[in-house]
Amino acid sequence: MADISRYPFVHHLRGTATVHVQHVRNGRVRHTGTGLSFWFRPLSAVLSEVPIADRELPLLFHARTSDFQDVAVQATVTYRLADPALAASRLDFSIDPTHGGWRSTPLDQVAGLLTETVQQHSLALLAAMTLTEALVTGVETLHTTVGAAVTADARLAETGIAVVALRVVAVRPEPEVEKALRTPAREQVQQEADRATYERRALAVERERAISENELQSQIELARREEQLVTQRGANARREAEEQAAAGQVAAEAQAHRTLTLAESDASATRVRGEAGAAAEAARVAVRRDLPEAVLWAEALREVSGQLPDIDQLVLTPDLLAPLLARLGRSAS
């Protein structure tokens, strides 16, 4: 909205960079353009203010497809007043010279015109499409076809309105129909999920079977190796027993040979000692053969005394000494 300053008998208007202002006095255009600033008399001035900036117009309307299904179209139209002088001549953009406000609602008229134009082309296009086609390709088709049709619309061009872009956000059916349409897709997704679950279970069973077979093969291999180990241990024990028996036999033979050798040595020593003793005894007998009887008795007493125990006291009686002395006397005579 223009900034109007009021003074006695005269007012001052200061526009902006996005507003086209037109000043008409007595049927003649005195000022026209964007970003103007000028003085004017309020009683004789006719002022128009046309915005030239891009504006967004959201749209939401319903249409019917060829199979009699209701769909909701959500879109946004970007437009601008490309020819503000033409727009001011076709629509009421006049402003009050006192406070600068619009005397009517020209932007509502522009919005209504754009809405009707977009709806007209969209309804005609969707009426030739089925619900499935509208849901699958409706957004792209409306964006391309309706956008081109609205841009080239003669009525909008004659009003000075230029459509910059048309963006179709969504084409949706009624909630019940949308839910029904989602059911097959959901069922298919569920079937795919079930199939994946079954495949995963089958794969798990196959893996478990492979694991069981591997465990069985491992147990068989372990049993075979244990059998080899038992056989090898038996062979080792048998070989060890044979080695021990052979070693025992060798030890027994060595012991027997050693015992025999010792016995033969002992026998030889005993024989030698016997022969030596016999020789000594023979020599002793030969020596004693020529000795007198008294000497022999003395020798005998000496040997007997060596065999007797210790005698602390010896009592000699006459009865014991008389025969001995008599024998000694006879021996001396």
C-alpha positions as CSV (number, residue, x, y, z in Angstrom):
1,M,0.0,0.0,0.0
2,A,1.3,3.5,-0.9
3,D,2.4,5.9,1.7
4,I,0.2,9.1,1.5
5,S,1.0,12.2,3.6
6,R,-1.8,14.7,4.1
7,Y,-1.3,18.4,4.0
8,P,-3.7,21.3,3.6
9,F,-5.2,21.3,0.1
10,V,-2.6,18.9,-1.2
11,H,-1.3,15.3,-0.5
12,H,1.9,13.6,-1.2
13,L,2.2,9.9,-2.4
14,R,5.3,7.8,-2.1
15,G,5.2,4.4,-3.8
16,T,7.4,1.3,-3.5
17,A,9.5,-0.7,-5.8
18,T,6.9,-3.5,-6.1
19,V,3.9,-1.3,-6.7
20,H,2.8,0.4,-10.0
21,V,1.0,3.7,-9.3
22,Q,-1.1,5.5,-11.8
23,H,-2.3,9.1,-11.3
24,V,-5.2,10.4,-13.5
25,R,-6.6,13.8,-13.4
26,N,-9.4,15.0,-15.6
27,G,-9.1,11.9,-17.7
28,R,-5.5,12.4,-18.4
29,V,-2.7,10.3,-17.0
30,R,-0.4,12.6,-15.0
31,H,1.9,10.0,-13.4
32,T,2.4,6.3,-14.0
33,G,5.2,3.9,-13.1
34,T,6.9,2.1,-10.3
35,G,8.5,3.7,-7.3
36,L,7.0,7.1,-7.9
37,S,6.7,10.0,-5.5
38,F,4.5,13.0,-6.4
39,W,2.1,15.6,-5.1
40,F,-1.6,15.5,-6.0
41,R,-4.8,17.2,-5.1
42,P,-7.2,14.7,-3.5
43,L,-10.4,16.2,-4.9
44,S,-9.3,15.9,-8.5
45,A,-7.0,12.9,-8.4
46,V,-7.8,9.3,-9.4
47,L,-5.2,6.9,-8.1
48,S,-4.6,3.3,-8.9
49,E,-2.2,0.9,-7.3
50,V,-1.3,-2.4,-8.9
51,P,1.2,-4.8,-7.3
52,I,3.7,-6.2,-9.7
53,A,5.5,-8.7,-7.4
54,D,5.1,-12.4,-7.9
55,R,2.2,-13.8,-5.8
56,E,1.3,-17.4,-4.7
57,L,-2.2,-18.6,-4.9
58,P,-2.9,-22.0,-3.3
59,L,-5.7,-24.0,-4.8
60,L,-7.8,-27.0,-3.6
61,F,-10.7,-28.2,-5.6
62,H,-12.5,-31.5,-6.5
63,A,-12.8,-33.1,-9.8
64,R,-14.4,-36.3,-11.2
65,T,-12.7,-38.9,-13.3
66,S,-14.1,-40.9,-16.3
67,D,-15.1,-43.8,-13.9
68,F,-17.1,-41.4,-11.7
69,Q,-14.6,-41.2,-8.9
70,D,-14.1,-38.0,-6.9
71,V,-10.5,-36.7,-6.6
72,A,-9.1,-33.7,-4.8
73,V,-6.5,-31.6,-6.5
74,Q,-4.0,-29.6,-4.5
75,A,-2.0,-27.0,-6.5
76,T,-0.3,-23.7,-6.3
77,V,-0.3,-20.9,-9.0
78,T,2.5,-18.4,-9.1
79,Y,1.4,-15.2,-11.0
80,R,2.2,-11.6,-11.5
81,L,0.4,-8.6,-13.0
82,A,2.7,-8.2,-16.0
83,D,0.8,-5.3,-17.6
84,P,-0.3,-3.1,-14.6
85,A,-1.8,-0.4,-16.8
86,L,-4.0,-3.0,-18.6
87,A,-4.9,-4.6,-15.3
88,A,-5.9,-1.3,-13.8
89,S,-8.1,-0.7,-16.8
90,R,-9.8,-4.1,-16.5
91,L,-10.0,-4.4,-12.7
92,D,-10.7,-1.9,-10.0
93,F,-7.3,-1.2,-8.4
94,S,-8.3,2.3,-7.4
95,I,-7.2,3.6,-4.0
96,D,-8.6,6.1,-1.6
97,P,-6.5,9.3,-2.0
98,T,-6.8,10.0,1.8
99,H,-5.6,6.8,3.4
100,G,-4.2,4.8,0.4
101,G,-6.4,1.7,0.8
102,W,-8.1,-0.1,-2.1
103,R,-11.7,0.8,-2.6
104,S,-12.5,-2.8,-3.6
105,T,-10.8,-6.3,-3.5
106,P,-9.0,-6.6,-6.9
107,L,-6.7,-9.4,-5.7
108,D,-9.7,-11.5,-4.8
109,Q,-11.0,-11.0,-8.3
110,V,-7.7,-12.1,-9.7
111,A,-7.6,-15.1,-7.5
112,G,-11.1,-16.1,-8.5
113,L,-10.2,-15.7,-12.2
114,L,-7.1,-17.9,-11.8
115,T,-9.0,-20.5,-9.8
116,E,-11.8,-20.8,-12.3
117,T,-9.3,-21.0,-15.2
118,V,-7.2,-23.7,-13.6
119,Q,-10.3,-25.7,-12.5
120,Q,-11.8,-25.5,-16.0
121,H,-8.7,-27.0,-17.7
122,S,-8.1,-29.5,-14.9
123,L,-11.7,-30.7,-14.8
124,A,-11.7,-31.3,-18.5
125,L,-8.4,-33.2,-18.4
126,L,-9.4,-35.4,-15.4
127,A,-12.8,-36.2,-16.9
128,A,-11.0,-38.1,-19.6
129,M,-8.8,-40.1,-17.2
130,T,-9.6,-43.1,-15.1
131,L,-9.0,-43.0,-11.3
132,T,-5.9,-45.1,-11.7
133,E,-4.5,-42.9,-14.5
134,A,-5.3,-39.8,-12.4
135,L,-3.4,-41.1,-9.4
136,V,-0.5,-42.5,-11.4
137,T,0.1,-39.7,-14.0
138,G,-2.3,-37.0,-12.9
139,V,0.2,-34.8,-11.2
140,E,2.7,-34.7,-14.1
141,T,-0.1,-34.4,-16.7
142,L,-1.8,-31.5,-14.9
143,H,1.5,-29.8,-14.3
144,T,2.4,-29.9,-18.0
145,T,-1.0,-29.6,-19.8
146,V,-2.8,-27.3,-17.5
147,G,0.2,-25.2,-16.9
148,A,0.7,-24.6,-20.6
149,A,-3.1,-24.0,-21.0
150,V,-3.3,-21.4,-18.2
151,T,-0.1,-19.6,-19.4
152,A,-1.6,-19.3,-22.9
153,D,-5.1,-18.3,-21.7
154,A,-6.4,-15.3,-23.7
155,R,-8.6,-14.0,-20.9
156,L,-5.8,-13.8,-18.5
157,A,-3.6,-12.1,-21.1
158,E,-6.3,-9.5,-21.8
159,T,-6.5,-8.8,-18.1
160,G,-2.7,-8.3,-17.8
161,I,-2.1,-11.4,-15.7
162,A,0.9,-13.6,-16.4
163,V,1.1,-17.1,-14.9
164,V,4.7,-17.8,-13.9
165,A,4.3,-21.4,-12.8
166,L,1.7,-24.0,-11.9
167,R,2.8,-26.6,-9.3
168,V,0.5,-29.6,-8.7
169,V,1.2,-31.0,-5.3
170,A,-1.2,-34.0,-5.2
171,V,-4.1,-35.7,-6.7
172,R,-5.9,-37.8,-4.1
173,P,-9.1,-39.8,-4.1
174,E,-11.6,-40.0,-1.2
175,P,-10.3,-41.6,2.0
176,E,-12.5,-44.8,1.6
177,V,-11.4,-45.2,-2.0
178,E,-7.7,-44.5,-1.2
179,K,-7.9,-47.1,1.6
180,A,-9.4,-49.7,-0.8
181,L,-6.7,-48.9,-3.4
182,R,-4.0,-49.4,-0.8
183,T,-5.3,-52.8,0.1
184,P,-4.0,-54.8,-2.9
185,A,-0.6,-53.1,-2.5
186,R,-0.6,-53.9,1.2
187,E,-1.6,-57.5,0.5
188,Q,1.2,-57.7,-2.1
189,V,3.7,-56.3,0.3
190,Q,2.5,-58.7,3.0
191,Q,2.8,-61.6,0.6
192,E,6.3,-60.5,-0.3
193,A,7.1,-60.2,3.4
194,D,5.6,-63.7,4.0
195,R,7.5,-65.1,1.1
196,A,10.7,-63.5,2.5
197,T,9.9,-65.0,5.9
198,Y,9.3,-68.5,4.5
199,E,12.5,-68.2,2.4
200,R,14.4,-67.1,5.5
201,R,13.0,-70.0,7.5
202,A,13.8,-72.4,4.7
203,L,17.3,-71.0,4.5
204,A,17.6,-71.3,8.3
205,V,16.4,-75.0,8.1
206,E,18.8,-75.7,5.3
207,R,21.6,-74.1,7.3
208,E,20.7,-76.1,10.4
209,R,20.7,-79.3,8.3
210,A,24.1,-78.4,6.9
211,I,25.3,-77.7,10.4
212,S,23.9,-81.0,11.6
213,E,25.6,-82.9,8.7
214,N,28.8,-81.1,9.5
215,E,28.6,-82.1,13.1
216,L,27.8,-85.7,12.2
217,Q,30.7,-85.8,9.8
218,S,32.9,-84.3,12.5
219,Q,31.7,-86.9,15.0
220,I,32.3,-89.7,12.4
221,E,35.8,-88.3,11.7
222,L,36.4,-88.0,15.5
223,A,35.3,-91.6,16.0
224,R,37.5,-92.8,13.2
225,R,40.5,-91.0,14.7
226,E,39.7,-92.3,18.1
227,E,39.6,-95.8,16.6
228,Q,43.0,-95.1,15.0
229,L,44.2,-93.8,18.3
230,V,43.0,-96.9,20.2
231,T,44.6,-99.2,17.6
232,Q,47.9,-97.2,17.8
233,R,47.8,-97.3,21.6
234,G,47.3,-101.1,21.5
235,A,50.1,-101.5,19.0
236,N,52.3,-99.2,21.2
237,A,51.3,-101.2,24.3
238,R,52.0,-104.5,22.6
239,R,55.3,-103.3,21.3
240,E,56.1,-101.9,24.7
241,A,55.2,-105.3,26.3
242,E,57.4,-107.1,23.7
243,E,60.2,-104.8,24.4
244,Q,59.8,-105.2,28.1
245,A,59.7,-109.0,27.7
246,A,62.8,-109.0,25.5
247,A,64.5,-106.7,28.0
248,G,63.4,-109.0,30.9
249,Q,64.7,-112.0,29.0
250,V,68.0,-110.3,28.4
251,A,68.2,-109.2,32.0
252,A,67.3,-112.8,33.2
253,E,69.9,-114.2,30.9
254,A,72.5,-111.7,32.1
255,Q,71.5,-112.4,35.7
256,A,71.7,-116.2,35.1
257,H,75.1,-115.8,33.5
258,R,76.2,-113.6,36.3
259,T,74.9,-116.1,38.9
260,L,76.6,-118.9,37.1
261,T,79.8,-117.0,36.8
262,L,79.6,-116.1,40.5
263,A,78.8,-119.8,41.4
264,E,81.7,-121.0,39.3
265,S,84.0,-118.4,40.9
266,D,82.7,-119.4,44.4
267,A,83.2,-123.0,43.5
268,S,86.7,-122.4,42.2
269,A,87.5,-120.3,45.3
270,T,86.1,-123.0,47.6
271,R,88.1,-125.6,45.8
272,V,91.2,-123.6,46.0
273,R,90.6,-122.9,49.6
274,G,89.8,-126.6,50.2
275,E,92.9,-127.6,48.4
276,A,94.9,-125.0,50.3
277,G,93.4,-126.2,53.6
278,A,94.0,-129.8,52.8
279,A,97.6,-129.0,51.9
280,A,98.0,-127.0,55.1
281,E,96.4,-129.8,57.2
282,A,98.6,-132.4,55.5
283,A,101.6,-130.3,56.2
284,R,100.5,-129.8,59.8
285,V,99.9,-133.5,60.2
286,A,103.3,-134.2,58.7
287,V,104.9,-131.8,61.1
288,R,103.1,-133.2,64.1
289,R,103.8,-136.8,63.1
290,D,107.4,-136.7,64.5
291,L,106.7,-134.6,67.6
292,P,106.8,-136.1,71.1
293,E,103.5,-137.0,72.8
294,A,104.0,-134.3,75.4
295,V,104.3,-131.6,72.8
296,L,101.3,-132.9,71.1
297,W,99.4,-132.8,74.4
298,A,100.6,-129.3,74.9
299,E,99.6,-128.3,71.5
300,A,96.2,-129.9,72.0
301,L,95.8,-128.1,75.3
302,R,96.7,-124.8,73.6
303,E,94.1,-125.4,70.9
304,V,91.5,-126.5,73.4
305,S,92.2,-123.5,75.6
306,G,91.6,-121.3,72.6
307,Q,88.1,-122.8,72.3
308,L,87.2,-122.6,76.0
309,P,85.3,-119.7,77.5
310,D,87.0,-117.3,79.9
311,I,87.8,-118.9,83.3
312,D,88.0,-116.5,86.2
313,Q,89.0,-119.1,88.8
314,L,90.6,-122.6,88.4
315,V,90.7,-125.1,91.2
316,L,93.3,-127.9,90.9
317,T,92.7,-130.9,93.2
318,P,95.2,-133.7,93.9
319,D,93.0,-136.2,92.2
320,L,93.2,-134.2,89.0
321,L,97.0,-133.6,89.0
322,A,98.1,-137.1,90.2
323,P,97.4,-138.9,87.0
324,L,98.8,-136.1,84.9
325,L,102.0,-136.0,86.8
326,A,102.3,-139.7,86.6
327,R,101.9,-139.7,82.8
328,L,104.4,-136.9,82.6
329,G,106.9,-139.0,84.7
330,R,106.5,-142.0,82.5
331,S,107.0,-139.9,79.5
332,A,110.2,-138.5,80.9
333,S,111.7,-141.9,81.8
